[in-house]
Amino acid sequence: MATPGCGAVMDEAFAARIESELANAPPHATGVAIVRLGAIRRNYRKLRELAQPAETAGVVKANAYGLGIEAVFSALEKEGCRTAFVATLGEAQALRGFSKAAIYVLDGLLPGTAPLFEEIGARPVLSSLDEISEWGAYGKARATPLPAAIHVDTGMTRLGVPGEDAALIAQTPELLSQIDLRLVMSHLACADEPAHTKNEAQRARFAELSSLFPEVPRSLANSGGILLGPQFHFDLTRPGIALYGGRPASTGANPVEPVLWLFARIAEVRPARAGETVGYGAVQTLKRRTKIATATAGYADGFFRAASASDTREGPPGFIGAHRLPLLGRVSMDLVTFDATDVPDELLHRGGWIELIGGRATVDDLASFAGTISYEVLTSLGHRYHRIYLDD
Ligand SMILES: *Cc1c(COP(=O)(O)O)cnc(C)c1O
């Protein structure tokens, strides 16, 4: 027998841990979400290595992509992460409750929120002349320029100061002197498509616009941007999805490891005859005598209805041990049905567990069956899961 590699040994230990966590889950838990914090830490280290000497921040908006901001960012801090990006002031407040990190708020400065930013010690990502003026005026009134980032638009055309305005700002010392400018940033529109010509165009434009603010640290790359190479790294990178195991580029091998394991209970195992239909809409007719395992998760739990199976379409599989169970029929709100015909009876019992997401059926796999992206799978997880955080 071949000697298993280090990774294999570790994964056996992890599999054993998962099994004991599932065995000890509260009996009423219909679903269990296991977040592997050690994997988040390894993913962070990997992304940092790829981008060094640039600093690597953690993007933890939307409750760390649904996985839990406190557990996730605390794990990142153990790896030395000192800078966080969130979307909203409420998220900044949640983060400030347990962390001293520099916190940037990507949605920027909403009118009248400057005092709250100051109170929380959060930095707005300023995206327009109006926001810059309001933050500057507040700093002036407080007799101290307060820290912020400026977002320059390089082609996303969503948020960000247009190029002409960036030049105007840079030439208006009265505006800038009222702000403690800590970062100039922009955002890539096509970083997940490495061959897209927009990437180089945005990089060149960012180099040009950021040079209007000499000495100020620069940031361009999200997860996908990190993989585009050193010219995209500048001084600070902003990975989100790759920390959580989602694939940062649509092509090539995924450089990061899975983070989320998702399980639902078997509510019932039932035999059905060939010719019977399964579930809403009767869109799938059984071709053989079938053992159906009905599991306690559905679209209310983020198992997308758009991923449903039918006579003409395969759906995402579930797993029990080494066995792969094809999805049967439509995904309901709270339940989903699998073909368990080929699973031995001793592995199929009421209250047992079916793996819906993990190392084999990944967040990207579920996303592609549902016609969406891993980001939406993670941020749609729902609130019924019993959540478990495992560190190594
Ligand atoms: C969400 C976000 C990121 C992180 O993007 P990923 O693709 O998840 O790495 C970085 N920068 C900005 C401005 C964002 O909105």
The ligand as an SDF file (V2000), in Angstrom:
LIG
                    3D

 15 15  0  0  0  0  0  0  0  0999 V2000
  -16.3970   41.8370   -2.8880 C   0  0  0  0  0  0  0  0  0  0  0  0
  -15.2340   42.6690   -3.2530 C   0  0  0  0  0  0  0  0  0  0  0  0
  -13.9340   42.1350   -3.2210 C   0  0  0  0  0  0  0  0  0  0  0  0
  -13.6660   40.6640   -3.0140 C   0  0  0  0  0  0  0  0  0  0  0  0
  -13.9230   40.0070   -4.2350 O   0  0  0  0  0  0  0  0  0  0  0  0
  -13.7010   38.4340   -4.4340 P   0  0  0  0  0  0  0  0  0  0  0  0
  -13.9830   38.2320   -5.8760 O   0  0  0  0  0  0  0  0  0  0  0  0
  -14.6780   37.7570   -3.5490 O   0  0  0  0  0  0  0  0  0  0  0  0
  -12.2920   38.1310   -4.0580 O   0  0  0  0  0  0  0  0  0  0  0  0
  -12.8740   42.9890   -3.4400 C   0  0  0  0  0  0  0  0  0  0  0  0
  -13.0910   44.3000   -3.7150 N   0  0  0  0  0  0  0  0  0  0  0  0
  -14.3240   44.8470   -3.7970 C   0  0  0  0  0  0  0  0  0  0  0  0
  -14.4860   46.2840   -4.1240 C   0  0  0  0  0  0  0  0  0  0  0  0
  -15.4380   44.0430   -3.5780 C   0  0  0  0  0  0  0  0  0  0  0  0
  -16.6600   44.5600   -3.6820 O   0  0  0  0  0  0  0  0  0  0  0  0
  1  2  1  0
  2  3  1  0
  2 14  2  0
  3  4  1  0
  3 10  2  0
  4  5  1  0
  5  6  1  0
  6  7  2  0
  6  8  1  0
  6  9  1  0
 10 11  1  0
 11 12  2  0
 12 13  1  0
 12 14  1  0
 14 15  1  0
M  END
$$$$
